[in-house]
Amino acid sequence: MASFVIEGGHRLSGDIWPQGAKNEALQIICATLLTGEEVTVHNLPDILDVNNLIQLMRDMGVLVSKKGIGTYSFQAKEIDWEYIESDAFLKKCSSLRGSVMLVGPLVSRFGKATISKPGGDKIGRRRLDTHFIGIQKLGASFNYNEERESYEISADRLTGCYMLLDEASVTGTANIVMAAVLAKGRTTIYNAACEPYIQQLCHLLNRMGAHITGIASNLLTIEGVDELHGAEHTILPDMIEVGSFIGMAAMTGSELNIKNVSYENLGIIPDSFRRLGIKLEQRGDDIHVPAQESYQIESFIDGSIMTIADAPWPGLTPDLLSVMLVVATQAKGSVLIHQKMFESRLFFVDKLIDMGAQIILCDPHRAVVIGHNHAMKLRGGNMTSPDIRAGIALLIAAMSAEGISRIHNIEQIDRGYQDIEGRLNAIGARITRI
């Protein structure tokens, strides 16, 4: 198990570029199964979750070729069904959350799929009902094999229908859309997720020959087609990394330029950091964060304590709440962080409390942060990363703390952040991997 040793208290300066978006990359790679022709994808991040899915595609019989840095081509001309139905495939899927999005493309194009309970972050219950019910409505049958702890899905040919999703699940919407593009007739999905990742997936599918309308809304209409063809696609910059870099600049009192952020696809993220008192400005497609000695949390108009909560897009992504919570520990004022979607994502705050942060964990979903206003630095500590987003939040805390910190289980951070210590050390951080 690898660890980071962080020497805190160093300011950052210069330019940093966000990687390609992890969540979008996982959807796009799965979508390449929908055609036997070549699909080329640019700006894929070099991170564990993406690399593991690429290797899984190779194992499934997909022809994968690396064309350059971050550029791969995928051609699913033939699929190795013997491997897909093997225990080795199920074991690999069980450790990779994104593998659940293989179901839609496989059932849509080939009429069958096998999948284990997918893995990923240990952040609480992440149910698959939206995925399965949506694909069932299109005509697929699901059978659970208790002995192998796997789902076996089959359909002669999916048929379009109207459906109202019980939650605006991003991966659920992606799975259903990928299933519906080759279904017979029209599919209408209401309460669909409309994150930029979903918009990007729909744009790629349309370039491949699909007929999807309503993109960027929560009402998608899909006219099924008989087949799709090859296409080319470029992954957006990762909005979670952009937010993480804003938080790092604020916590360490640094001046930082975050380059090529695709500002129009950041939604409410910049304004959410401004509500914590952080100054930032758009410069073309870059974000400039000036050095600030202090930043003050806003209050609501009636004077009540600020609440920052996650919500389906265009609300604030839950993946950034861990970062915003850490940033609030050094702000002036208090804020209630409300993590609605996952009941275990705030449990890492005990590590911040050990470092000297003033946080009241009200329940598994809510925490009140009383800011230090930089008057009292966090102390270096010894901690373990429980998931990707808590891991980067702890790294930000350690970079701003006095003394030396150690973060163990950094494989969790590697799942979502590409060469994070190399990129941060290049702009002034002191992080060593051991």
C-alpha positions in Angstrom: 0.0 0.0 0.0 1.5 3.4 -1.1 1.5 6.6 1.0 2.0 10.3 0.5 4.3 12.2 2.8 3.4 15.9 2.7 5.3 18.9 4.0 2.7 21.5 4.6 2.8 25.3 4.5 4.2 25.8 1.0 2.5 28.2 -1.4 1.7 27.2 -5.0 2.3 29.4 -8.0 2.0 29.1 -11.8 -0.2 27.2 -14.2 -1.9 23.8 -13.9 -4.0 21.9 -16.4 -6.9 19.7 -15.4 -6.9 16.1 -16.7 -9.7 14.6 -18.8 -13.0 14.0 -16.9 -12.9 10.6 -15.2 -16.7 10.1 -15.0 -17.2 11.0 -18.7 -14.3 8.7 -19.8 -15.9 5.6 -18.2 -19.2 6.2 -20.0 -17.5 6.9 -23.4 -15.3 3.8 -23.2 -18.4 1.6 -22.6 -20.2 3.3 -25.5 -17.6 2.0 -27.9 -19.2 -1.4 -27.6 -22.2 -0.2 -29.5 -20.5 -0.5 -32.9 -18.1 -2.8 -34.7 -16.3 0.2 -36.2 -13.4 2.1 -34.7 -14.1 4.9 -32.2 -11.2 7.2 -31.3 -11.2 9.0 -27.9 -8.9 11.9 -27.0 -8.0 13.3 -23.6 -8.4 10.1 -21.6 -6.9 10.6 -18.1 -4.1 8.2 -17.1 -5.8 7.0 -13.9 -6.5 3.6 -12.3 -10.2 3.5 -12.9 -9.9 4.4 -16.6 -6.8 2.1 -17.2 -8.6 -0.8 -15.5 -11.6 -0.3 -17.7 -9.5 -0.1 -20.8 -7.8 -3.4 -19.8 -11.2 -5.0 -19.2 -12.2 -4.0 -22.7 -9.1 -5.7 -24.1 -9.9 -8.8 -22.1 -13.4 -8.8 -23.6 -11.9 -9.0 -27.1 -12.1 -5.3 -28.0 -9.2 -4.1 -30.2 -7.6 -1.3 -28.2 -4.8 0.8 -29.7 -2.9 3.7 -28.0 -2.5 6.4 -30.6 -0.8 9.0 -28.4 -0.8 10.6 -25.0 -4.4 10.3 -23.8 -5.6 9.1 -27.2 -7.0 5.5 -27.7 -9.0 3.8 -30.4 -11.5 1.0 -29.6 -13.0 -1.4 -32.1 -15.5 -4.0 -30.7 -15.7 -6.0 -33.9 -15.8 -9.3 -32.0 -16.5 -10.0 -28.3 -15.1 -12.9 -26.3 -18.3 -14.2 -24.7 -16.4 -17.1 -23.0 -14.4 -14.5 -21.1 -17.5 -12.3 -20.3 -19.3 -15.3 -18.8 -16.2 -16.4 -16.8 -15.5 -15.9 -13.1 -12.4 -13.8 -14.0 -14.6 -11.2 -15.7 -17.0 -11.1 -12.8 -14.2 -10.6 -10.3 -12.8 -7.7 -12.3 -16.2 -6.1 -12.6 -16.7 -6.3 -8.8 -13.7 -4.0 -8.2 -14.7 -1.4 -10.9 -17.7 0.7 -10.4 -17.9 1.9 -14.0 -18.3 -1.7 -15.2 -22.1 -1.5 -14.6 -22.3 0.7 -17.7 -21.3 -2.3 -19.9 -24.8 -3.7 -19.4 -26.6 -1.2 -21.7 -24.4 -1.5 -24.7 -24.0 -5.3 -24.5 -27.7 -6.0 -24.1 -28.6 -3.4 -26.8 -26.2 -4.7 -29.4 -25.7 -8.4 -28.5 -28.9 -9.2 -26.6 -27.2 -10.4 -23.4 -24.9 -9.3 -20.6 -23.4 -10.7 -17.4 -22.3 -8.4 -14.6 -21.3 -8.7 -10.9 -22.2 -6.3 -8.2 -19.8 -3.4 -9.1 -17.3 -2.0 -6.7 -15.8 1.5 -6.3 -15.8 4.0 -3.4 -17.0 2.9 0.0 -19.2 5.9 0.5 -22.5 4.3 1.4 -25.3 2.5 -0.5 -25.2 3.2 -4.3 -28.2 1.3 -5.6 -28.6 0.0 -9.2 -32.4 0.1 -9.3 -32.5 3.0 -11.8 -30.2 1.1 -14.2 -32.0 -2.2 -14.0 -35.6 -0.9 -14.0 -34.9 1.3 -17.0 -33.4 -1.4 -19.0 -36.1 -3.8 -17.9 -38.7 -1.4 -19.3 -37.0 -1.6 -22.6 -37.7 -5.3 -22.6 -34.7 -7.0 -20.9 -35.0 -9.7 -18.3 -32.8 -9.8 -15.3 -31.9 -12.9 -13.3 -29.8 -12.9 -10.2 -27.4 -15.8 -9.8 -26.9 -16.2 -6.0 -24.1 -18.7 -6.3 -22.0 -16.4 -8.5 -23.4 -13.2 -7.1 -24.0 -11.9 -10.6 -26.8 -10.6 -12.8 -27.6 -12.3 -16.1 -29.5 -10.0 -18.5 -31.0 -11.0 -21.8 -33.4 -9.6 -24.5 -34.2 -10.6 -28.1 -34.4 -6.9 -29.1 -35.1 -4.0 -26.9 -38.2 -1.9 -27.6 -38.6 1.8 -26.9 -41.0 3.1 -24.3 -41.7 6.1 -22.0 -40.1 6.0 -18.6 -39.9 8.4 -15.6 -36.7 7.7 -13.7 -37.0 7.5 -9.9 -33.8 9.4 -9.5 -31.7 11.5 -11.9 -28.8 9.0 -11.8 -25.9 9.9 -14.1 -24.6 6.4 -14.6 -28.2 5.1 -14.7 -29.2 7.6 -17.4 -26.0 6.8 -19.4 -26.8 3.0 -19.2 -30.4 3.5 -20.3 -29.5 5.8 -23.2 -26.8 3.4 -24.5 -29.4 0.6 -24.3 -32.1 2.7 -26.1 -30.1 3.9 -29.1 -30.4 0.5 -30.8 -33.9 -0.3 -29.5 -36.9 -0.5 -31.8 -39.0 2.6 -31.8 -39.0 5.7 -29.6 -37.7 5.9 -26.0 -38.5 8.9 -23.8 -36.6 9.3 -20.6 -38.0 11.9 -18.1 -36.0 13.0 -15.0 -32.9 12.1 -16.9 -29.6 13.3 -15.6 -28.3 16.2 -17.7 -24.7 16.6 -16.5 -22.1 17.7 -19.1 -20.9 14.0 -19.0 -24.3 12.9 -20.2 -24.4 15.6 -22.8 -21.0 14.5 -24.1 -22.1 10.9 -24.3 -25.3 11.9 -26.3 -23.2 14.0 -28.7 -20.9 11.1 -29.3 -23.8 8.7 -29.9 -25.4 11.1 -32.4 -22.1 11.4 -34.3 -22.1 7.6 -34.4 -25.6 7.7 -36.0 -28.0 7.8 -33.1 -31.0 10.1 -33.0 -31.1 11.8 -29.5 -32.9 15.0 -28.9 -33.4 17.1 -25.7 -29.7 17.0 -24.9 -28.9 19.2 -21.8 -32.4 18.8 -20.5 -34.0 16.3 -18.2 -36.3 15.0 -21.0 -34.4 12.9 -23.6 -36.1 11.4 -26.7 -34.3 8.6 -28.6 -35.4 7.3 -31.9 -33.8 3.8 -32.2 -31.6 2.9 -35.2 -30.5 -0.4 -36.6 -26.7 0.2 -36.2 -24.1 2.7 -35.2 -20.8 3.5 -36.9 -17.3 4.8 -35.8 -16.6 8.4 -34.6 -14.1 10.6 -32.8 -14.6 12.2 -29.4 -12.7 14.5 -27.0 -13.2 14.2 -23.2 -14.0 17.4 -21.3 -11.6 18.7 -18.6 -12.5 17.2 -15.2 -14.7 19.7 -13.3 -13.8 18.0 -10.0 -10.1 18.6 -10.5 -10.9 22.2 -11.4 -12.7 22.6 -8.1 -10.0 20.8 -6.2 -7.4 23.2 -7.6 -9.5 26.2 -6.6 -9.7 24.8 -3.1 -5.9 24.2 -3.0 -5.2 27.8 -4.0 -7.5 29.1 -1.3 -6.2 26.9 1.5 -2.6 27.6 0.8 -3.0 31.3 0.1 -1.6 30.8 -3.4 -2.0 32.5 -6.7 -2.9 29.9 -9.4 -3.9 29.8 -13.0 -6.1 26.8 -13.9 -5.9 26.4 -17.7 -8.4 25.2 -20.3 -11.2 24.4 -17.8 -14.1 24.5 -20.3 -15.7 27.2 -18.2 -19.1 26.9 -19.8 -19.4 23.3 -18.5 -18.5 24.2 -14.9 -22.1 25.2 -14.0 -22.5 26.4 -10.5 -19.1 25.4 -9.3 -17.3 28.8 -9.6 -20.1 30.6 -7.8 -20.2 27.9 -5.0 -16.6 28.7 -4.2 -17.4 32.4 -4.3 -20.0 31.8 -1.6 -17.1 30.7 0.6 -15.4 34.0 -0.1 -12.9 32.8 -2.6 -12.0 35.3 -5.4 -11.6 33.9 -8.8 -12.0 35.3 -12.3 -12.5 33.8 -15.7 -9.8 34.7 -18.2 -10.9 33.3 -21.6 -11.2 29.6 -20.8 -8.9 29.8 -17.8 -9.6 30.5 -14.1 -7.3 32.8 -12.2 -7.3 32.5 -8.4 -5.4 35.4 -6.7 -3.6 34.9 -3.4 -5.9 35.7 -0.5 -4.8 36.1 3.1 -8.4 35.4 4.2 -11.8 34.6 2.7 -15.2 35.1 4.4 -18.2 32.8 4.0 -21.3 34.6 2.8 -24.6 34.5 4.8 -28.0 34.2 3.3 -29.9 37.4 2.6 -31.9 37.0 5.9 -28.6 36.6 7.8 -28.9 32.9 8.5 -26.0 30.5 8.2 -24.9 29.6 4.7 -25.8 26.0 3.6 -24.0 24.3 0.8 -25.7 21.2 -0.5 -25.4 18.9 -3.4 -28.1 18.5 -6.0 -28.7 17.0 -9.5 -27.2 19.1 -12.3 -27.3 22.0 -12.7 -27.0 21.9 -8.9 -23.7 21.4 -7.2 -22.0 18.0 -7.8 -21.6 15.9 -4.6 -18.0 15.0 -5.7 -16.9 18.5 -4.6 -18.5 18.7 -1.1 -15.5 17.1 0.5 -13.2 19.7 -1.0 -15.5 22.6 0.0 -15.8 21.3 3.5 -12.0 21.3 3.9 -11.7 24.8 2.4 -14.3 26.1 4.9 -12.1 25.1 7.8 -9.8 28.1 7.1 -12.6 30.5 6.1 -14.0 33.3 8.2 -17.5 32.3 9.3 -19.5 29.1 9.5 -21.2 26.9 7.0 -23.5 23.9 7.0 -22.3 21.2 4.5 -25.3 19.0 3.5 -24.3 15.8 1.6 -27.6 14.5 0.6 -26.7 11.6 -1.7 -24.2 9.4 0.1 -24.5 8.6 3.8 -20.8 7.8 4.5 -19.0 10.6 2.6 -18.6 12.9 5.6 -17.1 10.3 7.9 -13.6 11.5 7.0 -14.1 14.7 9.0 -12.8 12.9 12.2 -9.4 13.1 10.5 -9.8 16.8 10.0 -10.8 17.3 13.6 -7.7 15.5 14.7 -5.7 18.1 12.6 -7.4 20.9 14.6 -10.4 21.7 12.4 -13.6 22.8 14.2 -16.3 20.6 12.7 -19.6 19.3 14.2 -20.8 16.2 12.5 -24.5 16.4 13.0 -25.4 13.1 11.3 -24.1 11.0 8.3 -25.3 13.7 5.9 -24.6 17.1 7.6 -21.6 18.8 9.1 -21.2 22.4 10.5 -17.8 23.9 9.9 -16.5 26.8 12.0 -13.7 28.5 10.1 -10.4 29.4 11.6 -9.9 32.4 9.3 -6.2 31.3 8.9 -5.6 32.4 12.5 -4.9 28.8 13.5 -3.3 26.4 11.1 -4.2 22.8 10.8 -1.7 20.4 12.3 0.0 17.7 10.3 -1.5 14.2 10.8 -1.4 10.6 10.0 -4.5 9.5 8.0 -5.9 7.0 5.5 -7.9 7.9 2.4 -11.4 6.2 2.4 -12.4 7.2 -1.1 -11.3 9.3 -4.1 -12.8 12.6 -3.1 -12.1 12.4 0.6 -8.5 11.5 -0.4 -8.0 14.8 -2.4 -9.7 16.7 0.4 -7.2 15.3 2.9 -4.3 16.1 0.6 -5.5 19.7 0.4 -5.7 19.8 4.2 -2.2 18.4 4.5 -0.8 20.9 2.0 -2.1 23.8 4.2 -1.1 22.3 7.6 1.9 22.9 9.7 4.4 20.1 9.8 4.5 16.7 8.1 1.4 14.6 7.2 1.1 11.1 5.9 -1.8 9.8 3.8 -2.1 6.1 3.4 -4.2 4.1 0.9 -3.4 6.6 -1.8 -4.4 4.1 -4.4 -7.9 5.6 -3.8 -6.5 9.0 -5.0 -4.8 7.4 -7.9 -8.1 6.0 -9.1 -9.3 9.6 -9.9 -6.2 11.9 -10.2 -3.4 11.5 -12.7 0.1 11.9 -11.4 -1.2 14.3 -8.8 2.0 14.7 -6.8 4.1 15.3 -9.9 1.8 18.0 -11.2 1.5 19.7 -7.7 5.2 19.5 -7.0 5.8 21.3 -10.3 4.0 24.3 -8.9 5.5 24.4 -5.4 4.0 21.5 -3.3 6.2 19.1 -1.3 4.7 15.7 -1.7 6.6 12.4 -1.7 5.2 9.0 -2.7 6.5 6.1 -0.6 
